[in-house]
Amino acid sequence: MPNAAARLVLPLLALVPLGFLGLFFAWPVVSIVGIGLGGSGVTEILASADTWRLVAFTLGQAAAATLVAVLAGMPLAYVLARCEVPGVGVVRTLVLVPFVLPTVVVGLAFRSLLPDGGVLSIVLANAFFNVAVVARTVGGLWAHTDRRAEEAARALGASRWRAFTSVVLPAIAPAVGSAAAVVFLFCATSFGVVLMLGGARYRTLETEIYLRTVDLFDLPGAAALSILQVVAVVAVLVIGAVARRRRETALRLRGRFETARRPVGGEWAVVGAALLVVIALLVPIVGLVAHSLTTMDGWRALSGTGVAGTLEVSAWEAAWNSIRAATDATILAMVLGVTAAVVLSQLRRGRVVLGETLDLALMLPLGVSAVTVGFGYLVTLGDLPFDLRTSPLLVPFAQALVITPLIVRTVLPVLRAIDERLRQAAGTLGAGPFRVWREVDLALAGRSLIAAAGFGYVVALGEFGATSFLARPDAPTLPVAIARLIARPGELNNEMAYAACVVLMVVTVLAVVLIERLTPAVGEF
């Protein structure tokens, strides 16, 4: 994109995602926090020992889940990056499935395996979600490392472990740090899993904000906890941005090496460990399906509304609501995310600080409480010329906030990898900025756009945090309907919830398989 045109076009493009972020994220969050801080007792809450025990549990379970995810993801990263073994493509697909499964599905799956819930189930469930982040992020950089350095260390007498710790691990450390920061963020802000498995005994900042806002209507308390959460999220995002920048630098410097080959000797032990991790990832999924098939009553009842009218619509109607909301959210998020990725890919070449600031701002919705955002919608959006609080677009808007950062993270690395000389050559030949985008960027990043759309769609399909607060009783999405079925007593409700979870899981798995077949190994995830 020519420099003169870029200086004119980039600010206009940046206004699209920034305008949406300001109207549907910053304004609601600032308003709700301002209302809360206008009350009394905020200082007491921040000084309370109970608050800091809550913070300690939030960070502790996130750290434990991150450690488990990293340890489980490393063997998978090795297999995906270095091994030519039968079924490696299937492994790549299976690893991604847990990451996009709806939280209510995972929560119910682990509840069936560990009925008593507790800290262990929360840690394992959060790690289950995020193994894919470690495997694919670390595997992406590992595939770009030259095996010859490791082989040289072995030839000089180093053991396999010594060669790994002294040669390989420093080379892939930027990816490990980047993945760990992202996993920690996801685990620290986990909502559905903790809500379903922790109950009233184990709460994190996210679930406590929900309790204080929805059940207790304690806005000062929720606002104080939201401030703590935002501070922690910004710190993690900064750390993740630094690690991600180091990883992208490593990728640019090293190029691509053909390092995959058939394992030999002790490498088979790592392959075996990866196989055990895949089996462990399948156990909750298989258990959920098996439980749903113990009786067909739940499947037959999906056309109804549960015991004593638990739902106002049938589960199939809720599924249709999910499809419509996810479609609208994906279209909106693609416009916002791709526009943001284009701007960031250009700013990174000149105005680094501005680009990093915009990148950080776009990531914030992943870490701020969905309850805070949802309640802020109800407080602020009535002041617009058109009242959106009763609009069916409210849920897609909230879901678009959640999936836009994921779309940016999928598309941006691909755009940054495009050789700038191709754009300059197109500009020299007379192409304008939009034609350069169409002829160069779109042609080279087409697969990542398809992957981003599919990835965003399946995440929106299962989004629960914001949707649980905003969905109307007469128009619930399927995850919200499942949560309502679980919350109400009755064996039929329970069986319906398991059957509905399987329906949601099957749709998600099919979408992931299609994405992997069309667009293998693109983007950051």
C-alpha positions in Angstrom: 0.0 0.0 0.0 1.7 3.3 -1.1 2.7 5.5 1.9 0.7 8.5 0.9 -2.5 6.5 0.4 -1.9 4.6 3.6 -1.7 7.8 5.6 -5.1 8.7 4.4 -6.8 5.3 4.3 -5.5 3.7 7.6 -7.0 6.3 10.0 -10.4 5.8 8.3 -10.2 2.0 8.4 -9.1 2.2 12.1 -12.3 4.1 12.9 -14.4 1.1 12.1 -13.2 -1.3 14.8 -12.4 1.5 17.2 -15.9 3.0 16.8 -17.6 -0.3 17.5 -15.2 -0.9 20.4 -15.9 2.5 21.9 -19.7 2.2 21.5 -20.3 -1.4 22.5 -17.4 -2.0 24.9 -15.7 1.0 26.4 -18.9 3.0 27.0 -20.9 0.2 28.7 -17.9 -0.8 30.8 -17.0 2.7 31.9 -20.6 3.5 32.7 -21.2 0.5 34.8 -18.0 0.9 36.7 -18.8 4.6 37.2 -22.2 3.8 38.6 -20.6 1.3 41.0 -17.8 3.6 42.1 -20.4 6.3 42.8 -21.7 4.1 45.7 -20.1 3.4 49.0 -18.0 0.5 50.3 -15.7 0.1 47.3 -12.6 0.8 49.4 -13.8 -1.7 52.0 -14.2 -4.3 49.3 -10.7 -3.7 47.9 -9.3 -3.9 51.4 -11.2 -7.0 52.4 -9.3 -10.3 53.0 -12.2 -12.2 51.3 -11.6 -10.2 48.1 -7.9 -11.1 48.0 -8.6 -14.7 48.8 -10.9 -14.5 45.7 -8.1 -13.0 43.7 -5.7 -15.7 45.0 -8.0 -18.5 44.0 -8.6 -16.9 40.5 -4.9 -16.6 39.8 -4.0 -19.9 41.5 -6.5 -22.0 39.5 -5.5 -20.2 36.3 -1.8 -20.8 37.0 -2.4 -24.5 37.7 -4.5 -25.0 34.6 -1.9 -23.2 32.5 0.8 -25.5 33.8 -1.3 -28.5 33.0 -2.1 -27.2 29.6 1.6 -26.4 28.8 2.8 -29.8 30.0 0.1 -31.6 28.0 0.5 -29.5 24.9 4.3 -29.8 24.5 4.3 -33.4 23.4 1.5 -32.6 20.9 3.4 -29.6 19.6 6.4 -31.9 19.0 4.3 -34.4 17.1 2.6 -31.7 15.0 5.9 -30.0 14.2 8.5 -32.8 13.9 6.9 -36.1 13.3 5.7 -37.9 10.2 3.4 -40.5 11.7 0.0 -41.9 10.5 -2.9 -39.9 11.7 -1.1 -36.6 12.5 -3.8 -34.7 10.5 -6.5 -36.3 12.7 -4.6 -35.4 15.8 -4.4 -31.8 14.7 -8.2 -31.7 14.3 -8.9 -33.5 17.6 -6.7 -31.2 19.5 -8.6 -28.1 18.2 -12.0 -29.5 19.1 -11.9 -28.9 22.9 -10.9 -25.2 22.4 -14.1 -24.4 20.5 -16.5 -26.5 22.5 -19.1 -24.5 24.4 -18.3 -24.0 28.1 -21.6 -25.6 29.1 -20.8 -28.7 27.1 -17.4 -29.0 28.8 -18.8 -28.2 32.2 -21.4 -30.9 31.9 -18.9 -33.4 30.5 -16.6 -32.9 33.5 -19.6 -33.0 35.9 -20.4 -36.5 34.6 -16.8 -37.6 35.2 -16.3 -35.8 38.5 -19.8 -35.3 40.1 -18.4 -33.6 43.2 -16.8 -30.9 41.2 -14.2 -28.9 43.1 -10.8 -27.4 42.3 -9.5 -30.4 40.5 -12.4 -30.5 38.0 -12.1 -26.7 37.4 -8.3 -26.9 36.7 -8.7 -30.0 34.5 -11.6 -28.5 32.5 -9.8 -25.2 31.9 -6.6 -27.1 30.9 -8.8 -29.2 28.6 -10.0 -26.1 26.8 -6.5 -24.7 26.2 -4.2 -27.6 25.3 -4.8 -26.6 21.6 -3.5 -23.1 22.2 -0.2 -24.6 23.4 0.1 -27.3 20.8 -0.6 -25.2 17.8 1.2 -22.0 18.9 4.4 -23.8 20.0 4.2 -26.3 17.2 4.0 -23.4 14.7 7.4 -22.1 15.8 8.9 -25.5 16.5 8.3 -26.4 12.8 10.5 -23.4 11.8 13.5 -24.4 14.0 16.5 -26.1 12.3 16.9 -29.6 13.5 20.7 -29.5 12.7 21.5 -27.5 15.8 20.0 -30.1 18.0 21.7 -32.9 16.1 25.1 -31.1 16.5 24.6 -30.9 20.2 23.9 -34.7 20.3 27.0 -35.3 18.2 29.0 -33.4 20.8 27.8 -35.8 23.5 24.8 -34.0 24.9 21.9 -36.2 26.1 18.5 -35.9 24.4 17.2 -34.0 27.4 20.3 -31.7 27.5 20.0 -31.0 23.8 16.3 -30.1 24.3 16.9 -27.8 27.3 20.0 -26.1 25.9 19.2 -25.8 22.2 15.5 -26.4 21.4 13.8 -24.9 24.4 15.5 -21.4 24.1 14.5 -21.4 20.4 10.8 -22.1 21.1 10.6 -20.1 24.3 8.9 -17.1 22.7 6.0 -19.4 21.5 5.8 -21.1 24.9 5.6 -17.7 26.7 3.0 -16.4 24.2 0.9 -19.5 24.6 1.1 -19.5 28.4 0.0 -15.9 28.6 -3.0 -16.5 26.4 -4.0 -19.7 28.3 -3.6 -17.9 31.6 -5.9 -15.1 30.4 -8.5 -17.6 29.2 -8.4 -19.6 32.5 -8.4 -16.5 34.8 -11.6 -15.2 33.0 -13.3 -18.6 32.7 -17.0 -18.2 33.5 -19.2 -21.2 32.4 -16.8 -23.9 33.7 -16.4 -22.3 37.1 -20.1 -21.6 37.4 -21.0 -25.2 36.6 -18.2 -27.0 38.5 -17.4 -24.6 41.4 -21.0 -24.0 42.6 -21.3 -21.7 45.5 -18.1 -23.0 47.2 -15.5 -22.1 44.6 -15.7 -18.7 42.9 -13.4 -16.6 40.7 -13.5 -12.9 40.0 -15.7 -13.6 37.0 -18.3 -15.6 38.8 -18.3 -13.3 41.8 -19.0 -10.3 39.5 -21.9 -12.3 38.1 -23.2 -13.1 41.6 -22.9 -9.5 42.9 -24.5 -8.0 39.8 -27.3 -10.4 39.0 -28.2 -11.9 42.4 -27.2 -9.3 45.0 -27.3 -6.2 42.8 -24.2 -5.0 44.5 -22.8 -2.6 41.9 -20.0 -1.2 44.0 -18.7 -4.6 44.8 -19.0 -5.8 41.2 -17.3 -2.5 40.0 -14.4 -3.0 42.4 -13.8 -6.6 41.3 -14.1 -5.5 37.7 -11.3 -3.0 38.2 -9.1 -5.7 39.7 -9.9 -8.0 36.8 -9.2 -5.3 34.1 -5.8 -4.5 35.7 -4.8 -8.2 35.8 -6.0 -8.7 32.2 -4.0 -5.7 30.9 -0.9 -7.0 32.6 -1.3 -10.4 31.0 -2.0 -8.9 27.6 1.1 -6.8 27.8 3.2 -9.9 28.7 1.5 -11.8 25.9 2.2 -9.0 23.4 5.9 -9.0 24.2 6.1 -12.8 23.9 4.1 -12.7 20.7 6.4 -10.1 19.2 9.4 -12.2 20.0 7.8 -15.2 18.4 6.9 -13.3 15.2 10.5 -12.0 15.0 11.8 -15.6 15.4 9.5 -16.7 12.6 10.7 -14.0 10.2 14.4 -14.7 10.9 14.4 -18.4 10.6 12.3 -19.3 7.5 10.9 -22.7 7.0 12.8 -26.0 7.6 11.6 -29.4 6.6 12.0 -30.9 10.0 9.3 -33.5 10.1 10.4 -37.1 9.8 9.6 -40.5 11.2 10.5 -40.7 14.9 13.4 -42.8 16.0 14.6 -44.2 19.4 13.4 -42.3 22.4 11.3 -39.9 20.2 8.6 -42.6 20.2 8.2 -42.0 24.0 7.2 -38.4 23.2 4.8 -39.7 20.5 3.3 -42.1 23.1 2.9 -39.2 25.6 1.1 -37.2 22.9 -1.2 -40.2 22.2 -2.1 -40.4 25.9 -2.9 -36.7 25.9 -5.2 -37.2 22.9 -7.0 -40.1 24.7 -7.3 -37.9 27.8 -8.9 -35.2 25.7 -11.4 -37.7 24.3 -12.5 -39.1 27.6 -14.8 -36.2 28.7 -16.3 -36.1 25.1 -16.9 -39.8 25.0 -18.3 -39.8 28.5 -20.8 -37.1 27.6 -22.0 -38.9 24.5 -22.3 -42.2 26.4 -24.3 -40.5 29.2 -26.7 -39.0 26.7 -27.4 -42.4 25.1 -28.2 -44.2 28.4 -31.8 -43.2 27.8 -33.5 -41.7 24.7 -35.9 -39.7 26.8 -33.8 -36.6 26.6 -33.5 -36.9 22.8 -37.2 -37.3 22.4 -37.9 -34.4 24.7 -35.8 -31.9 22.7 -38.9 -30.9 20.8 -40.5 -29.9 24.2 -39.8 -27.3 26.9 -38.8 -29.5 29.8 -40.3 -30.2 33.1 -43.1 -27.7 34.0 -42.1 -25.4 31.1 -38.5 -24.8 32.2 -37.9 -23.3 28.7 -40.3 -21.0 26.9 -39.3 -22.5 23.6 -38.1 -26.0 22.5 -34.5 -27.0 22.4 -34.6 -27.1 18.6 -35.9 -23.5 18.5 -33.0 -22.5 20.8 -30.6 -24.2 18.4 -32.0 -22.1 15.6 -31.6 -19.0 17.7 -28.0 -20.0 18.2 -27.4 -20.4 14.5 -28.9 -17.0 13.6 -27.1 -15.1 16.4 -23.8 -16.8 15.5 -24.2 -16.0 11.8 -24.9 -12.3 12.5 -22.0 -12.1 15.0 -19.6 -13.8 12.6 -20.4 -11.4 9.7 -20.0 -8.4 12.0 -16.8 -9.7 13.6 -15.3 -10.5 10.2 -15.8 -6.9 9.1 -14.3 -5.6 12.3 -11.5 -8.2 12.7 -10.3 -8.1 9.1 -10.3 -4.3 9.1 -8.4 -4.2 12.3 -5.9 -6.8 11.0 -5.2 -4.8 7.9 -4.6 -1.6 9.9 -2.3 -3.5 12.4 -0.3 -5.1 9.7 0.5 -1.7 8.2 1.0 0.1 11.5 3.5 -2.5 12.6 5.8 -1.4 9.7 6.0 2.2 10.9 4.1 3.3 14.0 4.9 0.4 16.3 3.7 2.0 19.6 0.3 2.9 18.0 -0.1 -0.5 16.5 0.6 -2.3 19.8 -1.8 0.0 21.6 -4.6 -0.7 19.1 -3.8 -4.4 19.3 -4.0 -4.3 23.1 -7.4 -2.5 23.0 -8.8 -5.1 20.6 -7.8 -7.9 23.0 -9.5 -6.3 26.1 -13.0 -7.8 25.5 -11.5 -11.2 26.0 -10.6 -10.4 29.6 -13.3 -8.0 30.9 -16.3 -9.7 32.6 -19.0 -10.5 30.2 -21.5 -9.7 32.9 -20.1 -6.2 33.3 -20.4 -5.7 29.5 -23.9 -7.1 29.5 -25.2 -5.1 32.4 -23.6 -2.0 30.8 -25.6 -2.6 27.7 -28.8 -2.5 29.6 -27.8 0.7 31.4 -26.4 2.6 28.4 -27.9 1.5 25.1 -31.3 3.0 26.0 -29.7 6.5 25.6 -29.2 5.9 21.9 -31.7 7.3 19.4 -32.7 3.7 18.7 -33.2 1.6 21.8 -31.1 -1.6 21.3 -31.9 -3.2 24.7 -34.8 -5.1 23.3 -33.3 -5.7 19.8 -32.4 -9.2 18.6 -29.1 -7.7 17.5 -27.9 -7.3 21.1 -26.7 -10.9 21.5 -24.8 -10.8 18.1 -23.1 -7.6 19.1 -21.9 -9.1 22.4 -20.8 -12.3 20.7 -18.9 -10.2 18.0 -17.0 -8.5 20.8 -15.8 -11.9 22.0 -14.8 -13.4 18.6 -13.3 -10.3 17.0 -10.0 -10.7 18.9 -9.8 -14.3 17.8 -10.3 -13.3 14.2 -7.6 -10.7 14.5 -5.2 -13.3 15.9 -6.0 -15.7 13.1 -5.6 -13.2 10.2 -3.0 -10.8 11.5 0.0 -13.2 11.5 -0.7 -14.1 7.8 -1.0 -10.5 6.7 2.3 -9.6 8.5 4.0 -12.5 6.8 3.3 -11.1 3.3 6.4 -9.6 1.7 6.0 -5.8 1.6 7.8 -5.8 -1.7 4.8 -7.4 -3.4 2.6 -4.5 -2.2 5.2 -1.9 -3.3 5.5 -3.5 -6.7 1.7 -3.4 -7.1 1.6 0.2 -6.1 4.5 1.0 -8.5 2.4 -0.5 -11.3 -0.4 1.9 -10.5 -2.7 -0.1 -8.2 -4.6 1.9 -5.6 -4.8 0.8 -1.9 -7.9 -1.2 -2.3 -6.7 -3.0 -5.5 -3.4 -3.8 -3.7 -5.5 -5.4 -0.9 -7.7 -7.3 -3.4 -4.8 -8.5 -5.7 -2.1 -9.2 -3.1 -3.4 -9.5 0.5 -6.7 -11.2 -0.3 -5.1 -13.6 -2.7 -2.4 -14.7 -0.2 -4.6 -14.5 2.9 -7.7 -16.1 1.5 -7.4 -19.4 3.5 -6.9 -17.5 6.7 -10.1 -15.5 6.1 -12.1 -18.7 5.7 -10.5 -20.2 8.8 -11.2 -17.0 10.8 -14.9 -17.0 9.7 -15.3 -20.7 10.6 -13.4 -20.4 13.8 -15.4 -17.3 14.9 -18.7 -19.0 14.0 -18.1 -22.1 16.2 -17.0 -19.9 19.1 -20.0 -17.6 18.7 -22.3 -20.7 18.5 -21.2 -21.8 21.9 -20.7 -18.4 23.6 -22.3 -18.4 27.1 -20.9 -15.6 29.3 -22.4 -12.5 27.7 -25.3 -14.4 26.0 -26.5 -15.8 29.4 -27.0 -12.3 30.6 -28.5 -10.7 27.4 -30.7 -13.5 25.8 -34.4 -13.0 26.3 -36.3 -15.8 28.0 -38.4 -16.3 24.8 -35.3 -16.4 22.6 -32.5 -18.3 24.4 -29.6 -19.7 22.5 -28.8 -23.4 22.9 -26.0 -22.9 25.5 -28.4 -20.7 27.6 -31.2 -23.3 27.3 -28.8 -26.0 28.5 -27.8 -24.0 31.5 -31.4 -23.4 32.4 -32.2 -27.1 32.1 -29.4 -28.0 34.4 -30.4 -25.3 37.0 -33.9 -26.7 37.3 -34.7 -30.0 39.1 -36.1 -32.9 37.2 -34.5 -36.0 35.6 -36.0 -35.1 32.2 -34.4 -31.7 32.3 -31.0 -33.3 33.0 -31.4 -35.8 30.2 -32.5 -33.0 27.8 -29.4 -31.0 28.8 -27.1 -34.0 27.9 -28.8 -34.5 24.6 -28.7 -30.8 23.7 -25.0 -30.8 24.6 -24.3 -33.6 22.2 -26.2 -31.7 19.4 -24.1 -28.6 20.1 -20.9 -30.7 20.2 -21.5 -32.5 17.0 -22.2 -29.2 15.1 -18.9 -27.8 16.6 -16.9 -30.9 15.6 -18.2 -30.9 12.1 -17.3 -27.2 11.7 -13.8 -27.8 13.0 -13.2 -30.7 10.7 -14.4 -28.6 7.7 -12.1 -25.7 8.8 -9.1 -28.0 9.1 -9.8 -29.6 5.7 -10.1 -26.3 3.9 -7.5 -24.3 5.7 -4.9 -26.3 7.6 -2.3 -24.6 9.8 -3.0 -20.9 9.3 -3.0 -18.0 11.8 -2.0 -18.0 15.5 -4.4 -20.8 16.7 
